[in-house]
Amino acid sequence: MKQIFYVLLFLAIPSIYAQNTLQGNVVDKNTNEPLIFANIYMTQLEKGATTDDHGKYILSNIPNGTYNIVVSILGYETYSRNLSFPSTNQFNIKLIPSAIEMEEIIISTPFHKLQSENVMKVERETIATLQTKGAMTLADGMTSIAGVESVTTGVSIGKPVIRGLSSNRVLVYAQGVRLENQQFGEEHGLGLSDSGIESIEVIKGPASLLYGSDALGGVLYLNPERFAQANSNQADASYNYFSNTKGFNTNAGYKASGDHFKFLFRGSIAEHADYNTANYRVTNTRFREQDLKAGLGYQTTNFKTELRYNVNNSKLGIPETIGEQSTDKTPLLPFQEVTNHVLSSKSTVFFNNSSLDVNLGLLYNDRKEFEEPHPQDEDEDHADDDHEDLENEFLNADHLEAALHMKLKTINYDVKYNLPTLGRFETIVGVQGMSQSNTNYAEEQLIPDATTNDFGVLATSHIHFDDADIQIGARYDHRSIDVVSGLNKNFSSFNGAVGIKTNLVQKVTIRLNLASGYRAPNLAELTSDGTHEGTNRYEVGNDQLKNEQNFQADLALEYKNEHIEIFANAFYNKVNNYIFLSSNGEFMEETPVYDYLQADANLYGGELGLHFHPHPLDWLHIESSFETVTGEQDNDSYLPLIPANSLSNTLRVEFNSKHIQKFYGFVRLKTTFKQAHVGDFETPTNGYNLLGAGLGGTVKLFKKDLDIKISGSNLTDKKYINHLSRLKPEGIFNMGRNINVGVTYTL
């Protein structure tokens, strides 16, 4: 603790170095016409500016060192370059016209580069884009990202699946810190709202080098909305209506920045009734979510820091069978009430040609589950009446106790030192760690009281050559788990990664990445001994489980010119000691008993895609993508919860007119093929086609921007079941036709 205190004290005292200014102009390379409202952004400093009516910009208070500058504007290729200070104070930029979408900086990888410059292939999508497709929740929206699916319980609960791996094998980062919210449970969702999140980045494959245990299958990195630019402010409010659930979500936010201080806050509410299929409403899929985000930042020439806080409260119905048919939005029994608190601090001190990053997180997950009351009245004639009275009392009284109540408290830290650039080498060294305690407050226990401590040390370098870029790294981790009952377990692992990016021929880029990853067994796998509600299983833990250890090879090819983009990604993932549940043939109180076992497994597949925007019809976009993954044990039996192969085809138009800016329209057909490669306790799932469409744009209202969007999903009201739906064993359909209408007004 003493060392952490000294670090924090050190960060609170800004160093005094020279201040630099950068200015210049941005023009069209072909015409030399000035470009108005071009964005200039310095990644490491999180400092930006916008060109004026003459295409000029100015950035001040820049410390000595080398920093990346990114220039972007719609209709032009994104420009990226490293500039050194104090040797640079004037820099003029010429942008090349292009119909290709603007690139953004990738934050989830250590060197914060554009995707075209990255050695690792990372998928990135903005929340605004996902919402144009009618996404009802964050988990719902991310399924439109290539290689990402979701294990769902209705529409309110979704767990991300990356190339066939999910739960504790996929790590989620929010506000720059790892999210810890009892993600071991199949019916435990993200506990996050998409309100106040700017974009999602997806690392597909082992990312243990960057993030440690639980990043064996990949990482979802959620970027929070940026603060306002210096000496500016902005307010906005939005409302979305969803026809299928008779539901809505609404949010409002305000942010302002001065020369040094900046702040923001955003609040949102969402309410939905049971979702509808072509035949019935699915009882108790209703939910209510409230979310509040706030941030405070401070920045001087050589020091920046920000503090963010997010509290999310959700009441989520847990569906079991088809019963009551209504549009009531109050959850029935059983239901969950989950409150997530995330407090994060992110600070950077800039030295001459180097910097120190310190990220700290404090997370508090309060999970309650309420079940049907069980009256013990001996008079059976009044049992039903008592049951109904107790249920009504339960739903209207907040003071009654939950059947299950767990509190998970987590402190984590991430300290990285960016060494001075040495020739062709950019190098980062760092330490990461976590201290976590789980405590039960109710009679029912899924996992016992326990503490978990992680510590890891890493080093990684990006090496620039004339014709290639190479990234290498290594890491050591240790995890200790101490259970109140006396069980003490320790897990350690050494992992590494190497990757190369180069051009095979002109406009053809190849990326080859080789990486290992690991995951320590979680508390449920080690210590379970009871019925897991909602799964109809009596689960027995295994305290002899070993680390899951994997090795993945990932090959990515990309061809890009002015009018066409083609990509092909392939991967092979070897997982040793893969942990899974298996029935032992016994029953406990009429419930089948399942044991946690281990076996070696293999996953393989990839993604193919095409994006065509023909000249001179640059406003027309034709997009197609195919995804496939297969998961097998070494005994040739298939792994459970593997997504079916799918094909998506989209026709999209984009243009500006005199009255409507950023107009778009699209028609999308997603084909999901039959999943016949199923686990021992699964059944095959038929294929289906889902049709979607939407349009939107920006108009002026009182001289301010009003964004309007209309979208429809499953327009043919298809009756279908997704293979990753937890309601599939009951034969319950997924959601039917849904129309989404949304407006956002920016002040």
N, C-alpha and C positions, 0 to 999 in steps of 0.2 A: 504493500500500500504506500510505503514511503517513497518508492521510486515513481509510482504513478502520480503522487502529489507533486513531486519535483518537476515532472514533465508538464503537468497542468500549469504550475506556477511559471515555468519557463515560457509556455505558450501564451500566457497572459501578458508578457512583457514584449511588445513589438520591437524588433531590431530596427536600427536607424541606418538606412543605406541611401544611395542616390536614387532620386526619382527621375523617371524618363517619360517622354511623351512620344507617341506615334501618331502621325497624320498622313493623309494622302487622299487619293480619289479612286473611285471604282467606275470603269467604263466598259462598254461593249467592245470586245476585241475586233469585231468586223467593222463597226461603224464609228468607234470612238465616242459614241454618245454616252453622256453620264447616266449612271444607273441610280435611280432614286429608291430609297428604302431597302437597299442592300444591307444584310446583317453581317457585321464584323464581330467575331467572338474569339477571345483568348481562353483556351480550354483550361489550362492550369490555374489561371487567375480568376476564372469565372467572371470576366469583365467583358462587356460588349458595348457596341455603338451601332447607329444606323446612319446611312448616308443621307445628306440633305438634298435640297432641290438641285444642287449643282454636282451631286455625286461625291461630295467631300465627307470625310470622317475625321474624328480625333479621339484618341485614347490617352488618358493621362495616368500618373501615379503608377508607372510600371517599374518594378525592381530590376536590378541587374540580373542577367541570366539569359537563358535560351528558352523561348516559349513558342508553342504552336498557335498560329493564327488561322482561323477558318472564315471564309467569306462565302455567303450563299444568298441566293435570291431565286424565286420561282422562274423557270425557263432557262436557267443557266447551270453549267456544271459547277459543282461545289469546289472551291479552291482551298488548298491547305498547304501551309509552309511553315517551317521553323525560322524564327527571327531572333537574333542575338542583340542584347542591349548591354552597354550604351552605344554600340557601334551603329545602330539603326534608329533613325528618328523620322525618316520620310520613306513611305512605301506606297507606290501606285500599283493598282491591280487591274488586269484585263480579264474579263470573264468570257467563256466560250458559250454561245447559245446551245441549248440542248433540251430535248423533250423528256429526258430521263429525270426521274424524281430527284430532289435535292438529297445529298448525303448528310448524315449527322454524325457527330462524334460518338464513338462507342465508349461508354463509361465503365462497363462491367469488366473490361480487360485492363491490365495494369498500366499501359502506356497511353491510353486515351487518344486513339487515332480514328480517322475515318475508316469505314469498313474496307474501302479499296486499298488502304494501307495496312490493314490488320493481317497478321499471320494466321490467327484463328478466325474461322467462319462464325459470325454471330448474326442471328436474325434480330431485326429491330422493327417495331411497329409503334406508331403513336396511338394513344387512347382515342383521340379524335377520329382516327381512321377506323378503329374497331367499332366505335359507336355508330358510324355511318351505316354499318352493316346490321344494326339493330341489336347489338349485344345488350343483354339485360343485366349481366353482372360481369365482374372482372374475369372470373373463371370461364364464363361463357365466351367472352370476347377473345381470350388468348387461344382458343381452339382454331381460329382462322390463321394462325401463324404456322408456317410449314414445320412439320415434325412435332407439333404440340397438340395433345388431346387432353381430355379431362374425365376422371372417374366422378360420376355425378350421383347425387341423391336428390331428385327433382331438379329445380332450377336454382335453388338457393345455396346448395352445397356442392362444391366442385374441387377436386384435387388435380393439380397439373400432372400430366404424363408426358415425358420427353423420350421419344424413341423407345417406348415400351416400359420405361422405368418411372416409378412414382413414389408417393409417401415420403419416407425418410431418405430415399435415394435421390430426391430432387430438393435442392436448397433454394429458398426464396430470400431475397434481399430487399428490404424496404428502408428508405431514408438512409441508405449506406450501411445498414447493420443487418445481420442475419435474423430472420423472423423465427421465433420459437413459440409455438402455440399448440403443443400436443399433436403434431402432425402425423403421429403414428396411426391414429384411428381412421378407418375407411370413411366414416361419416363426419370427420372433422374437416371443415372447409378452410379457406385462406384466412377468413376474419379480416379482410381488407376491402375497402371500397375503391372503385376506380376514380372517385372524385379527388381532385388534387394530385393525380398521377399523370405525368406528361407522356411517358413512353414505357415500353417493355422491351428488354433485351433478353435473348435466349442463347445461352451457351449450351450446345448439344454435345453431350459426352462428358467424360470425367474432368472435373475442374477442381480436384482436391489440391492441386498445386497452388491455386489462388485462394481457396476457401476452406480447405480441410475436410473433416469427416462430414458425411451426408451430401457431399457434392459429387458422389460417385456417378450419378446419372445425368447431371447437368445443373444449371443454375437459371432461375428466373430473376432478373434484376429489374426492379421497378424504380424508375427515375421520378422523383417528385417534381412538381412544377417549379420552374425557376422563379427567383425573385424578379421584381421589376428592374429595368435598367436604371442606372444612376439618374437621380433628379427627375423621376417620372412616377406616375401612379396609374393604376388600372383597377376597375371593378367590373364584374360580370355576374350574370345570373342565368340559370337554365332550367328548363322543365321538359321532361320526357314522359309520354304516355304510351302504355303497352296494352293493346286491345285484348290479348289472350288472357292475361291475368287481371284485367281491369286495374292495373297497377300503374305506379308512377315512381320516378325519382326526380328530385330537384336539388339543386345546390347553388350557393352564392359565395362569392369570394371577393376579397379586396387586398391589394398589395401596393406598397409604396417604397421608394428608395431615395435616400439622400446621397451625399458624397461618401459617407462612411456607414451609416446605419440603414438597415432595410428590414421590412417585416411583411408578413402575409398571414391571412387566415381564411379558412374555407369551411363551410358547414354543409351537410347534405342529409337528406332523409329519403328513404325508399320504402314503399309498401306494396305488397303484391298478394292477391288472392291465389287460391289453388289454380295451377295451370290446367288448361283445357286441351283435350284431344278431340278427335272427330266424334268420339262416342260418349265421353264422360270427362268430368273434372277429377283430377287425382287428389284425393282427400289428404289434407294436411301438408301440402307442399307450399303453403302460404308462409310469408315471412315479413319481418320489419327490420330495417337497418338504419341506424343513426351514426353519423360520422363527423368528427371535428378534427381539423388539422390547423396548426399554427406554426409559424417560423419567425425567428429573429436572427438577423445577421449583422456582422460588423467587419469592415475591411479597411486596412490602411495599405501603404505601399508594400510592406514586407510581411503582412500578417492578415489572414482572413479566418473567420470562424462563423459558424451558424449553429443554432439550436432549433430543433424541430420536435413537435409533439403531435401525436395522433392518438385519439381514443375512438374506438369503434365498438358499438353495442348492437348485437343482433339477437333477435328472437326468431328461431328457425323451427318450423314444424318438421317432425320426422314421420314421413309417410310409411304406412304399413300395408293397408288394403284399401280398396275402393269402398267408400262409405258415404258420409254426408256430402251432398251436392249443394254447394253454396258459393257465394263470392265474398264471404266474410274474410277479413284479413287478420283476425286474432287467431294465433296458433292453437290447435287442439292438443291434448295429451296423446303421445309424448312429444316434448319439444325441448330444444336447447336454448339456453340464454348464455351467450358468450360475450365477454368484454375484454378487448385487447387494448393495452396501453403501450405505446412505443415512444420513448424519449431518446433522442439521439443528438450527439454533438459531433461536428465535423470541423476540424481546424487544420490550417496549413501555415507553416513558417517558411518564408523564402530567404535563402542565403544566396551568396554569389554563386550562381550556376548549380545550385542544389536546393532541395526542399525536404521538409519533414511533414508527413500527413499523420494525423491522429484522429481516429474515429472511435467514439465511445457510444455504447447503447445500454439502456435500461428498459427491460421489457417485463410486462406483468400480464399474464393470461389468466382470467378468472372464468372457469368453465362450469356451468351447472346444467344438469339434465333432469327433467321432471318426467315422471312416469305415471301411469294410471294408478289411482289410489286403490288400496286393497282392504275394504272394510271387513272387520272380523265379527260383525254382529251375528249372534247365534240364531236370531230370528230370521230364517231364510225368506219369510214372506216379505220382509222389509229390506232385504239385501240390495235389490236393484234400486229402490228409492234412495237408500243411503248412499249407494255408489254415485247416483246422479247428483245428489246434494253435495257430496264431498268434491266431486269434479267441478261443479259450479263454484263452490267456495274456493277451491284451489286456483282456478283461473282468475279469480277476482281478488285474491289476497297475496300480496307480494311477500308477506312475512313467513309463509309456510316453507319448510325446508325442502331442498332438492334431494332426490334419491342419490345422485352422484354430484360431488362438488370437489373440484381440483383447482389448486392455484399453482401456477408455474411462474417462478421469478428467475429472470436471467440477466446477468451483467456480461457484456462482451466488449472486447477491445481489439483494435486493428491499428498497428503502428507501422508505417512504412517510410523508409528513407530513400529518396530519389538521389542517387549519387551523381556527381558532376559527369557530364558526357565526356567519355574518353575515346577520342577517335571515332570509330564506327559503333561504339558500345553505349547503349542506354541500359542502366542497371538499377534494380530496386532490391533492397533487402528489407525484411520486416518480421514482426512477430504478431501473432493473433492468439486470442484465447477467449474462454467463456467459463463462467461459474453459474451453475443453475441448481435450483432446488424445487422439488415437487412435493406438495403437501395435500393430503386428503382431509376433507371436512364433513364427510357424509358416511353413512353406513356402507354403501356400495363402493367398492374400489376396483378400478380397472388395472391400475398400476400402483405400486406401493410408494410410500414416502422415501425419497432418495435425493442425493446430491450428485451432480455431474460436473467434472472439471476438465477443460480442454486447454492444451497449450501446443502451439505450433510455431516453427521458424522456417522462413523461406527466402530464396534468392532467385531472381529471374533477370535475364538480359535480352534485349532486342539488338541484333547486330545488323547493320545496314551495309550491304554490298551494292556494287553498281547494277547488278542484274538480279539480285535476290535479297530477301530479308529472312533472317533466321531468328527464332526465339527459343531459348532454352531455359530450364529452371529445375530446381529441386526443392524438396520440403520434407521436414520431419514433424510428426504429430504424436501426441500422447493424450489419451483419454482415461480418466478414472471414474468409476461409478461406485458409490457407496450407498447401499440400501440399509434402511433402519433395522431391518430384520437381521442384519449381520453379513449379508453377501457383499463382498468387495471384488470388483473386477477392474482389470487394467488392460488397455488395448493400445498398441503402438503401430505406426506404419511409416515407411519411407517411400515417397513417390516422386516421380519426375515427369517431365514433358519436353518434347522437342518438336519444332515445326518449321516449315519453310514455305515461303511464298515467292513465286517467280513467274515469268511469262514464258510459256512454251513457244509461242509465236506471237506476232503482234496482235493485241486485243484478246488473247487467250491467257487467262491467269489460272495457275494451279496452286493449290494449297494442300500440303500433306502434313498432318499432325499425328504424332504418336504420344499417348499419355497413359499413365496409370492413375488409379483412384482407389479409395477405400471407404468403407462405412463400418463403424462399430455397431454391434447389436444394440437395439434400444431396450428400454425397460420392459415394454410389453413382451418382446421376444424372449427376454431373459427370465421374467418373473411372473407372467400371467398364470392365474390359477382360478378360473371362474368363467361364468357365462358372459359373453360379450353381446350385450343387447343390440338388436338390429341386425345381427349376423346369424343368429340361431346356431351359435357354436359355443361349446365349452372349450376354452383355449388353455393349454398347458405350456408354460414357458420352459426354456432349456438353458440353464446357466452354464452349459459347456459350449455354447456357440462361439465361433471364432469370427474374426473380421471378414467381411466381404471384401475381396480384393479383385480389381479388374484391370484390364489393359485394352485400350481401344485404338484402332487405326481409323483415321478419317481422311478421306480424299475428296477434295472439292475442285471442280472445274467450272470456269465461267468465261463466256464469250460476250463481249459487249461492244456495240458500235452505236452510232447516232440513232438507229431505228430498231434495233433488236437486242435483246438480252436472253441468253440461254445459260442455264446452270444445271449441273449434275453433281449430287453429293452421294457418296457411298461410305458406309461404316461397317466395321466388324468389332463387336464388343464381347470379350471373353471375361466372364464373371466367375471367379472361384469362390466356393462356400456361399453360394446364393441361398438366402434364408427364405423358407416358404412354409405354409401350413399344410398338414396332411392328416386325413382321418385315420385313426388307429382302430376303427371298427367298434369301439366301446361307446356306451351311453352313460351320461350322468344326469339323473332326473329327467329322463326322456330327451335329453339334448345330446347330439353327437359330439364326441370328444376329438379335438384336433391337437396335434403336436407340432411344435416348431422344429423343422429339420433343415439340413443343409445339403446341397449338391452343386456341382459345377454346372454352369449354364452358358449359353451363347445367344447373342442377339445380333442380327444383321439386317441390313436394308439400306434405305436412303430416300432421297427426294430428287425429282426432275422438274424443271420449270422452264417456261417460255414467256417472254413479255415482248410484244410486237406493237410498235407505234409507227405506221408507215408514213413516209413522206409523199405528198405534202399534207397528209391528214394527221398532223401531230396531235390533234385533239382526240384521236381515236386510239384506244388501248385494248389489245387482245391478250389476255393472260391465261395461262394454263399451268397446272402443277399436279404432280402425282407423288404420293407418299406410300411407302411400304416398310413394314418391320415384321420380323419373325423372331420369336423367342423360344428356345428349346433347352431342355435339360440334356445332360450327357447321355441319359438313357433313352433319348429320342422322344420323350413325352414333352408336350408343349407347356410353356409358362402361362399362367392365367393373366387376365387383364391386359392383353396385348391388343392394341387398336387394329381394326380392320384396314385393309388397303383402301385408299380413297383417291379420287380424281376430281379436281375443281377446274371449272372453265368460267371465265368472266369476260364480258364485253363491257367496256367502260368508256365514257366520253368525259372530257374536261375542257372547259374554255371560259373565257371572260366575255361579257357583253356590256353594253352601255348601262343597263339597269341591274344586272346580276353579276357579281364577281365570284370567282372560284366555283362556277357551276359544275356539277358533276351528275352523272347518271350511270347506273350499272344494272346488268342482268347477270345472275350467277346461278350456275347449276353445279351442285356437288353430288357426286356419285360415290356412295360407300358400298364396297363390294362385300360379298358374303364372307363371314369369318368362320372357317371350318377348322382352323388350327387352334383348338381350344384346350384349356387345362383339364386336369382329371375331374374337377367338380363343376365344369362349365358345360354348356350346351352350345351348338352352333347358332349363329345369328344371321338372319337373312340380310341381303343387301337392299338398298333403297336409293332413290333420287330425291333431292330437296331443291326446290326452285326458290330463289330469292331475287329481289330487285329493290332499287332505291334511287332517290334523286335528292339534290339539295343545292344550296348556294347561299351567298351573302348579299343582302340588300341594305340600303341605307334607311334608317328610321331616326328622324330628328338628328341627322348628320352623324349617327353612330351605327356601328355594324350590328345587324341582326342576322344570325345564322339560322337557316331553316332546313330541316331534313325530314324526309319521309322514307321509310324502308319497310319491306315485308319479307318475312322468312316463312319457309314451308307453305308457299302460296297455294299449293294444290291440296293442302290439309291432309297430307300423307300420314297414314297410320304406320308407325315404324318403331323399332326398339334398337337403341344403340348398344353395341356389345359392352361398353363400359358403364352402362347404367346399373346402379345397385338395385333398381326396381325390376330388372329383367327377370329374376327368378319368379316373380309374381305375375309375369306376363303383362306388366303395365307399360303402356305406350309412352313415348317421349312427347314433347309439346307439339301441338298442332299449329294451325295458321296463326301468325302474329303480325300485327301492323304497329309500327312504332312511329310516332310523330314527336319531333323535338324542336325546341327553339332555344337559342342562346343570345342574350343581348349584352354587348360590351360597352361600358361607359368610358 
